Amino acid sequence: MNSFSQNMYELELVKYYDLMHKHRNYDQEANFINQIVQKLWPEANKILDIGCGTGEHAIRMAQRGYKVTCVDTSQDMLKLAREKANTAGVSIDFRCKDLGKLDFNEEFQAAYCLGYTFLYLTVYSEVENFLKNINRALLPSGILLIDFLNGWSLIEKYPKDKFVYRDGQTTIFQFNQASLDKRRRVRHIEFYYIIRDGSDKVRTAFAEEDLRIFFEDEVLILMASYGFEALKAFGGYSMDSAVTDSSRVIVVVGRKRRR
Ligand SMILES: C[S@@+](CC[C@H](N)C(=O)[O-])C[C@H]1O[C@@H](n2cnc3c(N)ncnc32)[C@H](O)[C@@H]1O
């Protein structure tokens, strides 16, 4: 048996990212970004994708005619995203950049950070830095969308989970074990993977991450504190989904305040 242990956005696990996220409805998520942008700034054409992963949203936005710039820290995720953009025949500006070190200056009409990447900001100083940098990257009145798992669902969710992903000859079992650090408002999750990919070998992998527990009001207040007009929160990726305590996902929309 072969074992490897790592950050899940590096090396071996990256190639299974799309399989493990097959349940996602990227069409709906990209439609939602587009609807929000069209409603608030119909002429918008330059968009920033923060923590783009394998490029699913970016490719769909580029196919709609937007000029998309993507940032992500994982060279491996970016490599996959570049390959997929080439296959889709779209041109996207991919950059290897930490979301805490964005140095754009009034370039974009809209920015989005999806896939709960925002939850990796586990302390307020990181959130402040992140929001201020995005604010600087946006033109006045620029739009920002952020999605995150509703704090209540992270607190109440049963601490053990099992998932099975299958595609052709590949089968992956994923076992999650989570614990809650109430004081830091962080959910620590350990992921254990058993991977059979058609070769004779069965391999295992281990990854772990900390996700900050955020609530709707909290994120709206943070947005309003760092240069945004907090416009609205949605209980999912559709214009008519209201936020309730049982919403699993929350999407907040803000707009850069004019000076
Ligand atoms: C959960 S994935 C979301 C990817 C994509 N947005 C989606 O919705 O599928 C998180 C992504 O954020 C990237 N990431 C994590 N920390 C980051 C950081 N500090 N700066 C930039 N990207 C980061 C990871 O490499 C990964 O591609």
The ligand as an SDF file (V2000), in Angstrom:
LIG
                    3D

 27 29  0  0  0  0  0  0  0  0999 V2000
  -12.4240   24.6500   -2.1700 C   0  0  0  0  0  0  0  0  0  0  0  0
  -11.3970   25.1170   -3.5110 S   0  0  0  0  0  0  0  0  0  0  0  0
  -12.5160   26.1390   -4.4450 C   0  0  0  0  0  0  0  0  0  0  0  0
  -12.1070   26.2090   -5.8920 C   0  0  0  0  0  0  0  0  0  0  0  0
  -13.1370   26.8770   -6.8080 C   0  0  0  0  0  0  0  0  0  0  0  0
  -13.3610   28.2670   -6.4700 N   0  0  0  0  0  0  0  0  0  0  0  0
  -14.4360   26.1210   -6.7700 C   0  0  0  0  0  0  0  0  0  0  0  0
  -15.4790   26.7060   -6.4050 O   0  0  0  0  0  0  0  0  0  0  0  0
  -14.4320   24.9450   -7.1080 O   0  0  0  0  0  0  0  0  0  0  0  0
  -10.3040   26.2840   -2.7640 C   0  0  0  0  0  0  0  0  0  0  0  0
   -9.2520   26.8310   -3.7330 C   0  0  0  0  0  0  0  0  0  0  0  0
   -8.6070   27.9310   -3.1100 O   0  0  0  0  0  0  0  0  0  0  0  0
   -7.2110   27.8040   -3.2830 C   0  0  0  0  0  0  0  0  0  0  0  0
   -6.5810   28.4830   -2.1560 N   0  0  0  0  0  0  0  0  0  0  0  0
   -6.4970   28.0670   -0.8650 C   0  0  0  0  0  0  0  0  0  0  0  0
   -5.8690   28.9760   -0.1270 N   0  0  0  0  0  0  0  0  0  0  0  0
   -5.5660   30.0080   -0.9680 C   0  0  0  0  0  0  0  0  0  0  0  0
   -4.9010   31.2470   -0.8040 C   0  0  0  0  0  0  0  0  0  0  0  0
   -4.4160   31.6140    0.3810 N   0  0  0  0  0  0  0  0  0  0  0  0
   -4.7570   32.0550   -1.8750 N   0  0  0  0  0  0  0  0  0  0  0  0
   -5.2260   31.6940   -3.0990 C   0  0  0  0  0  0  0  0  0  0  0  0
   -5.8740   30.5140   -3.3170 N   0  0  0  0  0  0  0  0  0  0  0  0
   -6.0270   29.6890   -2.2700 C   0  0  0  0  0  0  0  0  0  0  0  0
   -6.9390   26.3120   -3.3340 C   0  0  0  0  0  0  0  0  0  0  0  0
   -5.7230   26.0340   -3.9900 O   0  0  0  0  0  0  0  0  0  0  0  0
   -8.1650   25.8270   -4.0930 C   0  0  0  0  0  0  0  0  0  0  0  0
   -7.9460   25.8190   -5.4760 O   0  0  0  0  0  0  0  0  0  0  0  0
  1  2  1  0
  2  3  1  0
  2 10  1  0
  3  4  1  0
  4  5  1  0
  5  6  1  0
  5  7  1  0
  7  8  2  0
  7  9  1  0
 10 11  1  0
 11 12  1  0
 11 26  1  0
 12 13  1  0
 13 14  1  0
 13 24  1  0
 14 15  1  0
 14 23  1  0
 15 16  2  0
 16 17  1  0
 17 18  1  0
 17 23  2  0
 18 19  1  0
 18 20  2  0
 20 21  1  0
 21 22  2  0
 22 23  1  0
 24 25  1  0
 24 26  1  0
 26 27  1  0
M  CHG  2   2   1   9  -1
M  END
$$$$
